[in-house]
């Protein structure tokens, strides 16, 4: 249940940042970027690397890559990159919901 909530908050956070960038606002040091980064760190920290075969390590790599992309997109003001990240989170969230069902 907690992971589902984190994914929902991650989607909201990416959406907020994306909308801000589309409005031409700087997000490089905005608190929402820090919040989204923290959620990604929390998701990675929640993984049990001893269970689930290669899936936890794959997810950890994805979360780390998302943090790097978030930092770059926020620094450079790349709304398109944020849109891609948002779509990626939506895919992960959907897959997680399917696993839980």
Backbone as CSV, one residue per row, in Angstrom:
resi,resn,N_x,N_y,N_z,CA_x,CA_y,CA_z,C_x,C_y,C_z
1,UNK,0.826,-1.193,0.000,0.000,0.000,0.000,0.874,1.262,0.000
2,UNK,1.936,1.257,0.803,2.814,2.421,0.879,3.450,2.724,-0.468
3,UNK,3.874,1.696,-1.180,4.501,1.907,-2.484,3.509,2.560,-3.444
4,UNK,2.256,2.144,-3.407,1.229,2.752,-4.261,1.067,4.234,-3.952
5,UNK,1.075,4.569,-2.683,0.959,5.974,-2.274,2.166,6.763,-2.751
6,UNK,3.350,6.171,-2.615,4.565,6.858,-3.078,4.528,7.095,-4.583
7,UNK,4.055,6.110,-5.332,3.930,6.297,-6.785,2.938,7.412,-7.121
8,UNK,1.829,7.456,-6.401,0.847,8.524,-6.631,1.469,9.892,-6.366
9,UNK,2.196,10.007,-5.267,2.843,11.273,-4.933,3.940,11.620,-5.935
10,UNK,4.624,10.606,-6.423,5.654,10.825,-7.430,5.038,11.355,-8.719
11,UNK,3.932,10.765,-9.132,3.227,11.243,-10.325,2.799,12.700,-10.151
12,UNK,2.224,13.010,-9.004,1.792,14.387,-8.736,2.974,15.350,-8.762
13,UNK,4.057,14.942,-8.125,5.241,15.799,-8.073,5.814,16.076,-9.452
14,UNK,5.955,15.035,-10.261,6.464,15.233,-11.626,5.513,16.119,-12.424
15,UNK,4.222,15.932,-12.220,3.240,16.754,-12.922,3.372,18.228,-12.533
16,UNK,3.531,18.493,-11.245,3.692,19.880,-10.773,4.935,20.506,-11.399
17,UNK,6.048,19.781,-11.346,7.298,20.313,-11.910,7.157,20.540,-13.405
18,UNK,6.538,19.588,-14.090,6.350,19.710,-15.539,5.524,20.944,-15.880
19,UNK,4.425,21.155,-15.146,3.588,22.330,-15.406,4.345,23.630,-15.150
20,UNK,5.151,23.652,-14.100,5.938,24.844,-13.803,6.913,25.156,-14.936
21,UNK,7.561,24.126,-15.449,8.502,24.332,-16.552,7.788,24.823,-17.804
22,UNK,6.609,24.266,-18.078,5.844,24.706,-19.245,5.419,26.169,-19.124
23,UNK,5.289,26.650,-17.881,4.946,28.053,-17.649,6.176,28.943,-17.694
24,UNK,7.340,28.346,-17.917,8.570,29.116,-18.003,9.201,29.431,-16.656
25,UNK,8.741,28.769,-15.613,9.271,29.022,-14.278,10.507,28.168,-14.018
26,UNK,11.425,28.675,-13.260,12.618,27.940,-12.868,12.269,26.982,-11.737
27,UNK,12.753,25.752,-11.857,12.483,24.764,-10.819,13.770,24.202,-10.219
28,UNK,14.912,24.703,-10.659,16.199,24.137,-10.260,16.327,23.963,-8.751
29,UNK,15.843,24.921,-7.986,15.967,24.812,-6.529,14.597,24.791,-5.845
30,UNK,13.573,24.414,-6.594,12.218,24.385,-6.044,12.060,23.188,-5.108
31,UNK,11.279,23.375,-4.060,11.075,22.320,-3.060,10.417,21.078,-3.639
32,UNK,9.630,21.232,-4.704,8.964,20.066,-5.293,9.986,19.117,-5.915
33,UNK,11.051,19.662,-6.466,12.118,18.819,-7.023,12.761,18.013,-5.895
34,UNK,13.006,18.658,-4.779,13.583,17.956,-3.619,12.639,16.879,-3.106
35,UNK,11.349,17.172,-3.093,10.359,16.206,-2.627,10.315,14.982,-3.539
36,UNK,10.315,15.221,-4.843,10.289,14.115,-5.805,11.567,13.285,-5.675
37,UNK,12.702,13.939,-5.546,13.970,13.235,-5.366,13.904,12.362,-4.098
38,UNK,13.347,12.906,-3.030,13.224,12.156,-1.773,12.323,10.933,-1.932
39,UNK,11.269,11.071,-2.696,10.375,9.926,-2.929,11.117,8.835,-3.693
40,UNK,11.900,9.227,-4.698,12.674,8.243,-5.451,13.694,7.538,-4.555
41,UNK,14.327,8.282,-3.667,15.270,7.681,-2.715,14.535,6.709,-1.796
42,UNK,13.359,7.090,-1.333,12.570,6.231,-0.449,12.160,4.945,-1.157
43,UNK,11.725,5.062,-2.406,11.353,3.868,-3.164,12.550,2.932,-3.316
44,UNK,13.710,3.504,-3.625,14.902,2.670,-3.762,15.269,2.017,-2.431
45,UNK,15.207,2.768,-1.355,15.565,2.236,-0.040,14.603,1.150,0.417
46,UNK,13.383,1.153,-0.092,12.393,0.159,0.326,12.587,-1.192,-0.362
47,UNK,13.455,-1.238,-1.351,13.662,-2.484,-2.085,14.452,-3.491,-1.252
48,UNK,14.036,-4.746,-1.310,14.775,-5.832,-0.669,15.557,-6.529,-1.774
49,UNK,16.845,-6.252,-1.832,17.683,-6.773,-2.905,17.920,-8.278,-2.799
50,UNK,17.515,-8.886,-1.693,17.694,-10.329,-1.496,16.483,-11.143,-1.925
51,UNK,15.422,-10.470,-2.345,14.188,-11.152,-2.731,13.765,-10.623,-4.099
52,UNK,13.258,-11.494,-4.929,12.693,-11.041,-6.194,13.625,-11.123,-7.386
53,UNK,14.719,-11.845,-7.254,15.635,-12.000,-8.382,16.265,-10.683,-8.787
54,UNK,16.245,-10.406,-10.072,16.888,-9.188,-10.583,15.964,-7.971,-10.558
55,UNK,14.688,-8.165,-10.263,13.736,-7.056,-10.282,14.117,-5.914,-9.341
56,UNK,14.462,-6.187,-8.081,14.815,-5.071,-7.194,16.018,-4.267,-7.696
57,UNK,17.019,-4.950,-8.222,18.199,-4.241,-8.735,17.835,-3.416,-9.970
58,UNK,16.962,-3.957,-10.813,16.505,-3.214,-11.989,15.742,-1.965,-11.561
59,UNK,14.849,-2.119,-10.591,14.098,-0.959,-10.102,15.029,0.075,-9.468
60,UNK,16.021,-0.385,-8.712,16.978,0.546,-8.103,17.689,1.353,-9.188
61,UNK,18.075,0.696,-10.269,18.727,1.389,-11.387,17.795,2.409,-12.027
62,UNK,16.533,2.034,-12.163,15.546,2.945,-12.746,15.375,4.176,-11.850
63,UNK,15.243,3.959,-10.547,15.064,5.083,-9.624,16.283,6.012,-9.646
64,UNK,17.487,5.443,-9.692,18.698,6.274,-9.754,18.741,7.071,-11.058
65,UNK,18.387,6.418,-12.166,18.372,7.107,-13.456,17.336,8.227,-13.454
66,UNK,16.191,7.979,-12.842,15.153,9.014,-12.770,15.645,10.215,-11.965
67,UNK,16.390,9.965,-10.894,16.929,11.086,-10.108,17.911,11.907,-10.944
68,UNK,18.771,11.219,-11.679,19.729,11.944,-12.545,18.992,12.766,-13.600
69,UNK,18.002,12.158,-14.233,17.237,12.853,-15.276,16.449,14.028,-14.682
70,UNK,15.887,13.827,-13.501,15.169,14.902,-12.820,16.104,16.079,-12.562
71,UNK,17.270,15.795,-12.022,18.223,16.864,-11.725,18.617,17.627,-12.988
72,UNK,18.878,16.890,-14.072,19.273,17.530,-15.321,18.127,18.351,-15.897
73,UNK,16.921,17.771,-15.919,15.765,18.481,-16.476,15.452,19.730,-15.672
74,UNK,15.558,19.646,-14.351,15.282,20.814,-13.496,16.333,21.896,-13.719
75,UNK,17.583,21.491,-13.796,18.665,22.460,-13.982,18.582,23.156,-15.340
76,UNK,18.243,22.379,-16.386,18.211,22.917,-17.746,16.832,23.409,-18.175
77,UNK,15.819,23.168,-17.338,14.466,23.614,-17.669,13.848,22.852,-18.820
78,UNK,14.068,21.552,-18.871,13.585,20.722,-19.974,12.225,20.097,-19.664
79,UNK,11.168,20.766,-20.109,9.810,20.276,-19.863,9.563,18.930,-20.548
80,UNK,10.142,18.724,-21.726,9.935,17.469,-22.453,10.499,16.291,-21.667
81,UNK,11.658,16.490,-21.060,12.270,15.421,-20.267,11.385,15.087,-19.068
82,UNK,10.795,16.122,-18.455,9.894,15.887,-17.329,8.658,15.124,-17.776
83,UNK,8.181,15.397,-18.975,7.033,14.665,-19.510,7.387,13.187,-19.662
84,UNK,8.579,12.895,-20.148,9.030,11.509,-20.285,9.130,10.830,-18.922
85,UNK,9.654,11.547,-17.941,9.749,10.991,-16.594,8.363,10.715,-16.017
86,UNK,7.437,11.622,-16.246,6.068,11.434,-15.773,5.457,10.184,-16.398
87,UNK,5.662,9.991,-17.679,5.144,8.805,-18.356,5.792,7.535,-17.809
88,UNK,7.075,7.610,-17.497,7.764,6.462,-16.918,7.196,6.092,-15.560
89,UNK,6.927,7.093,-14.743,6.349,6.846,-13.423,4.957,6.260,-13.568
90,UNK,4.188,6.767,-14.511,2.845,6.229,-14.735,2.914,4.757,-15.133
91,UNK,3.904,4.393,-15.944,4.081,2.989,-16.338,4.445,2.126,-15.141
92,UNK,5.377,2.612,-14.316,5.761,1.869,-13.112,4.575,1.713,-12.167
93,UNK,3.828,2.778,-11.995,2.672,2.757,-11.104,1.628,1.762,-11.592
94,UNK,1.403,1.760,-12.887,0.435,0.843,-13.480,0.893,-0.610,-13.314
95,UNK,2.186,-0.842,-13.531,2.717,-2.194,-13.358,2.599,-2.645,-11.903
96,UNK,2.885,-1.736,-10.986,2.772,-2.059,-9.557,1.329,-2.406,-9.200
97,UNK,0.386,-1.633,-9.729,-1.043,-1.888,-9.469,-1.430,-3.264,-10.005
98,UNK,-0.870,-3.629,-11.161,-1.151,-4.941,-11.733,-0.593,-6.078,-10.897
99,UNK,0.563,-5.859,-10.295,1.167,-6.873,-9.434,0.331,-7.074,-8.186
100,UNK,-0.164,-5.954,-7.640,-0.957,-6.011,-6.405,-2.320,-6.660,-6.616
101,UNK,-2.824,-6.602,-7.855,-4.184,-7.110,-8.123,-4.272,-8.612,-8.159
